[in-house]
Amino acid sequence: MNSGSEATFPRPRGARLSATLSAVSIAGLLALPMLSSTLGGCSGDEAVVPSPAPGGSTVSIVGIVPTTDHPLHAGEHARLEMKIAYRLAVDEGVISAVAQDSNDQFIAVSKVAVHKGMGNEDMALEFKVPDTDRIIVFVPLSGEGQRATTTLATREYRVVRP
C-alpha cells in the first residue's frame, strides 16, 4: 500500500478548479437523499457552499490497492481497496468514497457512518473502467448535519486505453 496524509482539501496535480467543482458535486450527491426527503416540493435552487468538517476533523487515505503508480485499463473491471484514517470532532459523520472519470461523471460511490474520535475504515469501490483519461478517487468526510464538505482526500489513476 502507498501512504498519504491529506487532510483539508488536497487536490491532484493540475486539477485545482476540477477538484473544487468535484467536491461540490460530490457533496451534492451525498446530500440529495436527505434534501429530497426534507424539502418535499422545493425547487432546490439554493447553492450548497462546501465548508470544512467541524474543527479538528480530518480524513486521509493511508493505503490504496492497487497503488496509483499502476494504471487502470479501459474496459476492464477494477476494485480499489482503501484504508481510510479519520478524526471526527462531532458525534456522527459520514465518510464516502467516490470514483469519477475525467469528465466528472460518477462511476462508483460507497458510504460508511463514523462516530466521534479517531478511527480507521476499510472501503472499496468496484466498477468497469470507462474510456477516459483518468479516474479520480475522492474521500470526503462530513460531520452531522453538514451538506457539503471541503475536508477530503484524493488519489488519481491514469487510464490506459486499448
Secondary structure by P-SEA (a helix, b strand, c coil): cbbbbbcccccccccaaaaaaaaaaaaaaaaaaaaaaccccccccbbbbbbccccccccccccccccccccccccbbbbbbbbbbbccccccbbbbbbbbcccccccbbbbbbbccccbbbbbbbbbccccccbbbbbbbbbcccccccccccbbbbbbbcc
